[in-house]
Amino acid sequence: MFETYNPIDDKLYKVIDNAGKVVLKGWNNPLTDKELIQAYRDMLYERTADTMAVNFQRQGRMGTYPPNLGQEAIHIASAKVIAKDDWVVPAFRELGVYLAAGASLMEIFWYYKGNENASKFAGAPHLLPISVPIATQLLHASGLGFSLKYKKEKGVVFAYVGDGGTSEGDFHEALNFAAVWQAPVIFIIQNNQYAISMPVRQQTRSINMAVKGIAYGIPSVKADGNDFLAMYDVLSYAKKQASAGNGPFLVEALTFRRGAHTTSDDPTRYRTKEEENTWLTGDPLNRFKSFLNKKGLLKTLDDKSLEEEYKLKITKEFEAAEAAPEYKPDEVFATMFEQMPDELKRQKHAYESYLAGKERQK
């Protein structure tokens, strides 16, 4: 795959076109009909949960949230490849991946309501906390990969970053370290065209993002991130390579962030409706649905009924998050240092005074 789809040639690995037609010659479907249908259901569940999360935030019931709309194929393809021995090192826009790794939707909602205790993810021992600082988590991913190799343990590391993260020093240090020590890390760049308001064309002069791995001696592929089947193929291949002791692998997933960067962002200020409509023709959910319909696999599946079923489940998860214990102010400060420095003591006192003032106003 690396030789055929060399990023230097800017080739794109894709299986189906926007109409769901297979365009890759000689492609053999590696998944059963049951697995394909479940993948579609998972993509629909992620999209429904994501849409409802934005609504909850708009209602003032949750804090700032980063929408996942348009990137579901990457997440659910990852979910089908990740095994229990693997580690997941997320950024902050991988809802479907969190769930696949064992996190509950309640915990995710709880986190975005401002409670970091949710990041413990009780049912996901190999999932690191959501990481908002750009690309810093990749250093942890390389360290985990080195540890797996050093201890001769099973598993590989799946690490996620956006296109903007490729400009950070941490990105390059993580790639270099993983390459030198041949750590089993799969770096997944979700190139969704914008790092907040900065378009890719201003982010780099490289021909693509995948080519950045070549400089470090890492086999890399540029794949269609809106094509679930393409992403499944590439990630499966990458995992086989990493599991076999061949070191890291880099995947650029070409996609488009259809929503805002976060719920505090207004994308109409930096991109056009024409651009959004162009990418909409390749929407990952619609595209995969067209492929499945051509195979006659969705005859008995009613999207509207399924969405209503999902909405009920998702609402229960959110209500559980609302009923969860509030974050104790002391916990914000107490666990940062073994001995609290004076500056942190000052901040704690200021915050306690602010809370006391609010209480008196009641």
C-alpha positions as CSV (number, residue, x, y, z in Angstrom):
1,M,0.0,0.0,0.0
2,F,2.8,2.4,0.9
3,E,4.6,1.8,-2.4
4,T,1.4,2.2,-4.5
5,Y,0.1,5.2,-2.6
6,N,3.3,7.1,-2.0
7,P,2.3,10.5,-0.5
8,I,5.1,12.1,-2.5
9,D,2.9,11.4,-5.6
10,D,-0.1,12.8,-3.7
11,K,-2.2,9.7,-4.4
12,L,-5.4,9.3,-2.5
13,Y,-6.6,5.8,-1.3
14,K,-10.3,5.5,-1.8
15,V,-12.7,2.6,-2.3
16,I,-16.1,4.3,-3.2
17,D,-17.1,7.5,-4.8
18,N,-19.6,10.0,-3.6
19,A,-22.5,7.9,-5.0
20,G,-21.3,4.8,-3.1
21,K,-19.9,3.0,-6.2
22,V,-16.7,1.0,-5.8
23,V,-14.0,2.6,-7.9
24,L,-11.0,0.8,-6.6
25,K,-10.1,-2.0,-9.1
26,G,-9.6,-5.4,-7.6
27,W,-11.0,-4.4,-4.2
28,N,-12.2,-7.2,-2.0
29,N,-14.7,-6.4,0.8
30,P,-13.1,-7.6,4.1
31,L,-16.2,-7.2,6.2
32,T,-19.3,-9.3,6.5
33,D,-22.8,-7.9,5.7
34,K,-23.5,-7.8,9.5
35,E,-20.4,-5.9,10.2
36,L,-21.1,-3.4,7.4
37,I,-24.7,-2.7,8.8
38,Q,-23.3,-2.3,12.3
39,A,-20.8,0.2,11.1
40,Y,-23.5,2.2,9.5
41,R,-25.6,2.0,12.7
42,D,-22.5,3.2,14.7
43,M,-21.9,6.1,12.4
44,L,-25.6,7.1,12.7
45,Y,-25.4,6.8,16.5
46,E,-22.3,9.0,16.7
47,R,-23.9,11.6,14.5
48,T,-27.1,11.6,16.5
49,A,-25.2,11.9,19.8
50,D,-23.0,14.7,18.4
51,T,-26.0,16.7,17.1
52,M,-27.7,16.3,20.5
53,A,-24.6,17.4,22.3
54,V,-24.5,20.6,20.3
55,N,-28.2,21.2,21.2
56,F,-27.5,20.5,24.9
57,Q,-24.7,23.1,24.8
58,R,-27.0,25.7,23.1
59,Q,-29.5,25.1,25.9
60,G,-26.9,26.1,28.4
61,R,-26.8,22.6,29.9
62,M,-23.2,21.8,28.8
63,G,-19.9,23.7,28.3
64,T,-18.0,24.4,25.1
65,Y,-18.2,21.3,22.8
66,P,-16.2,20.4,19.6
67,P,-18.7,19.0,17.0
68,N,-17.7,15.8,15.1
69,L,-20.1,16.2,12.2
70,G,-18.5,15.0,9.0
71,Q,-15.7,12.9,10.5
72,E,-17.7,9.8,11.5
73,A,-16.1,7.5,8.9
74,I,-12.6,8.0,10.5
75,H,-13.9,7.3,14.0
76,I,-16.0,4.2,13.3
77,A,-13.4,2.7,11.0
78,S,-10.9,3.1,13.9
79,A,-13.5,1.5,16.2
80,K,-13.6,-1.6,14.0
81,V,-9.8,-2.0,14.1
82,I,-9.0,-1.1,17.7
83,A,-8.7,-4.2,20.0
84,K,-8.7,-4.4,23.8
85,D,-4.9,-4.6,24.0
86,D,-4.5,-1.4,22.0
87,W,-4.2,2.1,23.4
88,V,-6.1,5.2,22.3
89,V,-4.6,8.7,22.6
90,P,-7.3,11.2,21.5
91,A,-7.3,14.8,20.8
92,F,-10.8,16.3,21.3
93,R,-12.9,15.5,18.2
94,E,-13.1,11.7,18.2
95,L,-16.5,10.9,19.8
96,G,-16.9,7.5,18.1
97,V,-13.4,6.5,19.1
98,Y,-14.0,7.3,22.8
99,L,-17.1,5.1,22.8
100,A,-15.3,2.2,21.0
101,A,-12.5,2.3,23.5
102,G,-15.0,1.8,26.4
103,A,-16.0,5.3,27.5
104,S,-19.7,5.8,28.2
105,L,-21.6,8.7,26.6
106,M,-22.6,9.7,30.1
107,E,-18.9,10.2,31.0
108,I,-18.3,12.3,27.9
109,F,-21.3,14.5,28.6
110,W,-20.1,14.7,32.2
111,Y,-16.6,15.9,31.0
112,Y,-18.1,18.6,28.8
113,K,-20.1,19.8,31.8
114,G,-16.8,20.6,33.4
115,N,-16.0,17.6,35.6
116,E,-12.6,16.2,34.9
117,N,-13.3,13.1,37.0
118,A,-15.1,11.9,34.0
119,S,-11.8,11.5,32.2
120,K,-11.0,8.5,34.3
121,F,-13.3,6.5,31.9
122,A,-14.0,3.6,34.2
123,G,-14.7,1.1,31.5
124,A,-11.8,2.2,29.2
125,P,-8.5,1.4,30.9
126,H,-6.5,2.0,27.7
127,L,-8.1,5.4,26.8
128,L,-6.1,8.5,27.7
129,P,-8.1,11.6,28.7
130,I,-9.4,14.1,26.1
131,S,-6.5,16.4,25.2
132,V,-7.3,20.0,24.2
133,P,-3.7,21.4,24.0
134,I,-2.7,20.9,20.4
135,A,-0.5,17.8,19.6
136,T,0.9,17.4,23.2
137,Q,-0.8,14.1,23.5
138,L,1.3,12.7,20.6
139,L,4.4,12.6,22.9
140,H,2.4,10.4,25.3
141,A,1.5,8.2,22.4
142,S,5.1,7.7,21.4
143,G,6.0,7.0,25.0
144,L,3.2,4.4,25.3
145,G,4.4,2.8,22.1
146,F,8.0,2.6,23.3
147,S,6.7,1.0,26.6
148,L,4.7,-1.6,24.7
149,K,7.8,-2.6,22.7
150,Y,10.2,-2.4,25.7
151,K,8.0,-4.7,27.8
152,K,7.2,-6.9,24.8
153,E,3.5,-6.4,25.4
154,K,0.7,-6.8,22.8
155,G,-1.1,-3.9,21.3
156,V,-0.5,-0.8,19.3
157,V,-1.2,2.9,20.0
158,F,-3.8,4.9,18.0
159,A,-3.0,8.6,18.2
160,Y,-5.2,11.4,16.7
161,V,-4.4,15.0,15.8
162,G,-5.8,17.6,13.5
163,D,-4.2,19.3,10.5
164,G,-3.2,22.3,12.7
165,G,-1.4,20.0,15.0
166,T,1.2,19.1,12.3
167,S,2.7,22.6,12.7
168,E,3.4,22.0,16.4
169,G,6.9,20.9,17.6
170,D,5.4,18.1,19.6
171,F,4.0,16.5,16.4
172,H,7.5,16.3,14.9
173,E,9.2,15.2,18.1
174,A,6.7,12.5,18.6
175,L,7.1,11.2,15.0
176,N,10.9,11.3,15.3
177,F,11.0,9.4,18.6
178,A,8.5,6.8,17.4
179,A,10.5,6.3,14.2
180,V,13.9,6.0,15.9
181,W,12.6,3.5,18.5
182,Q,10.3,1.8,16.0
183,A,7.4,2.2,18.4
184,P,4.1,0.7,17.4
185,V,2.1,3.9,17.0
186,I,-0.4,4.8,14.3
187,F,-0.6,8.5,13.9
188,I,-3.9,9.6,12.4
189,I,-4.1,13.2,11.0
190,Q,-7.7,14.2,10.6
191,N,-7.2,16.8,7.9
192,N,-10.6,18.5,8.1
193,Q,-9.4,21.6,6.1
194,Y,-9.4,24.1,9.0
195,A,-7.5,24.6,12.2
196,I,-10.1,26.9,13.7
197,S,-10.1,29.6,11.0
198,M,-6.8,28.8,9.3
199,P,-7.2,26.8,6.1
200,V,-4.8,24.1,5.1
201,R,-3.3,26.1,2.3
202,Q,-1.9,28.5,4.9
203,Q,-0.9,25.8,7.3
204,T,1.8,24.1,5.2
205,R,3.6,24.3,1.9
206,S,3.8,20.5,1.8
207,I,2.0,18.7,-1.0
208,N,-0.2,17.0,1.7
209,M,0.0,16.1,5.4
210,A,1.0,12.4,4.9
211,V,4.3,13.4,3.3
212,K,5.4,14.7,6.6
213,G,5.9,11.2,7.9
214,I,8.3,10.4,5.0
215,A,10.9,12.8,6.5
216,Y,11.1,10.6,9.6
217,G,11.2,7.3,7.8
218,I,7.6,6.5,8.6
219,P,5.5,4.7,6.0
220,S,2.5,7.0,5.3
221,V,-0.7,7.0,3.3
222,K,-3.2,9.7,2.3
223,A,-6.7,8.2,2.5
224,D,-10.2,9.4,1.9
225,G,-11.4,10.2,5.4
226,N,-15.0,10.4,4.2
227,D,-14.9,6.8,2.9
228,F,-15.4,4.3,5.7
229,L,-14.2,1.4,3.6
230,A,-11.0,3.2,2.6
231,M,-10.3,4.1,6.2
232,Y,-10.9,0.6,7.4
233,D,-8.5,-0.8,4.8
234,V,-5.8,1.7,5.6
235,L,-6.1,1.4,9.4
236,S,-6.2,-2.4,9.2
237,Y,-3.0,-2.4,7.1
238,A,-1.3,0.1,9.5
239,K,-2.1,-2.0,12.5
240,K,-0.7,-5.2,10.8
241,Q,2.5,-3.3,10.1
242,A,2.8,-1.9,13.6
243,S,1.9,-5.2,15.3
244,A,4.5,-7.0,13.2
245,G,7.3,-4.9,14.7
246,N,7.7,-2.6,11.7
247,G,7.4,0.6,13.8
248,P,5.0,3.5,13.4
249,F,2.6,4.3,10.6
250,L,1.1,7.6,9.6
251,V,-2.4,8.1,8.0
252,E,-3.7,11.4,6.6
253,A,-7.5,11.2,6.6
254,L,-8.8,13.7,4.2
255,T,-12.1,15.0,5.4
256,F,-14.1,18.2,6.2
257,R,-15.3,19.6,9.5
258,R,-18.9,20.4,8.6
259,G,-19.7,22.0,11.9
260,A,-17.9,24.7,13.9
261,H,-14.5,24.2,15.4
262,T,-16.3,24.4,18.8
263,T,-19.6,25.7,19.9
264,S,-17.9,29.1,20.5
265,D,-16.8,29.4,16.9
266,D,-18.6,30.9,13.9
267,P,-17.3,29.2,10.7
268,T,-19.3,31.6,8.4
269,R,-16.6,34.2,9.2
270,Y,-13.9,32.2,7.4
271,R,-15.4,29.8,4.9
272,T,-18.0,30.0,2.2
273,K,-21.3,28.2,1.7
274,E,-20.1,27.0,-1.7
275,E,-17.2,25.2,-0.1
276,E,-19.4,23.6,2.5
277,N,-21.9,22.4,-0.2
278,T,-19.1,21.0,-2.3
279,W,-17.9,18.8,0.6
280,L,-21.5,17.9,1.5
281,T,-21.7,15.8,-1.7
282,G,-19.2,13.5,-0.1
283,D,-20.7,13.2,3.3
284,P,-19.4,10.0,4.9
285,L,-22.8,8.8,6.2
286,N,-24.7,9.4,3.0
287,R,-21.9,7.9,0.9
288,F,-21.7,4.7,3.0
289,K,-25.5,4.4,3.0
290,S,-25.5,4.6,-0.8
291,F,-22.9,1.7,-0.9
292,L,-25.0,-0.4,1.4
293,N,-28.2,0.3,-0.6
294,K,-26.5,-0.9,-3.7
295,K,-25.9,-4.1,-1.9
296,G,-29.4,-4.2,-0.7
297,L,-28.4,-4.3,3.0
298,L,-30.6,-1.5,4.4
299,K,-34.0,-2.7,3.1
300,T,-35.3,-3.4,6.6
301,L,-33.5,-0.5,8.4
302,D,-35.5,2.7,9.0
303,D,-33.2,5.6,9.8
304,K,-35.9,7.7,11.4
305,S,-37.0,5.0,13.8
306,L,-33.4,4.2,14.6
307,E,-32.7,7.9,15.3
308,E,-35.7,8.1,17.7
309,E,-34.4,5.0,19.5
310,Y,-30.9,6.5,19.8
311,K,-32.3,9.9,21.0
312,L,-34.0,8.2,23.9
313,K,-30.8,6.4,24.9
314,I,-28.7,9.5,24.5
315,T,-31.1,11.6,26.5
316,K,-30.9,9.1,29.4
317,E,-27.1,9.3,29.2
318,F,-27.2,13.1,29.4
319,E,-29.7,13.1,32.3
320,A,-27.3,10.7,34.1
321,A,-24.5,13.2,33.6
322,E,-26.7,16.0,34.9
323,A,-27.5,13.9,38.0
324,A,-23.8,13.1,38.6
325,P,-21.9,14.8,41.6
326,E,-20.6,18.3,41.0
327,Y,-16.9,18.9,40.7
328,K,-15.6,20.0,44.1
329,P,-13.6,23.2,43.7
330,D,-10.8,21.9,45.9
331,E,-10.1,19.1,43.5
332,V,-9.2,21.7,40.8
333,F,-6.2,22.8,42.8
334,A,-5.3,20.0,45.2
335,T,-3.9,17.5,42.6
336,M,-1.7,19.7,40.5
337,F,1.3,19.7,42.7
338,E,2.5,17.7,45.7
339,Q,2.8,21.0,47.6
340,M,0.6,23.8,46.4
341,P,2.7,26.8,45.3
342,D,1.8,30.4,46.4
343,E,0.4,31.4,43.1
344,L,-2.0,28.5,43.0
345,K,-3.0,29.3,46.6
346,R,-3.8,32.9,45.5
347,Q,-5.9,31.6,42.7
348,K,-7.7,29.2,45.0
349,H,-8.5,31.9,47.4
350,A,-9.8,34.2,44.6
351,Y,-12.0,31.5,43.3
352,E,-13.4,30.7,46.8
353,S,-14.1,34.4,47.3
354,Y,-15.9,34.5,44.0
355,L,-18.1,31.4,45.0
356,A,-18.8,32.9,48.4
357,G,-19.9,36.2,46.7
358,K,-22.3,34.3,44.4
359,E,-23.7,32.4,47.4
360,R,-24.4,35.7,49.2
361,Q,-26.2,37.1,46.2
362,K,-28.7,34.3,46.4
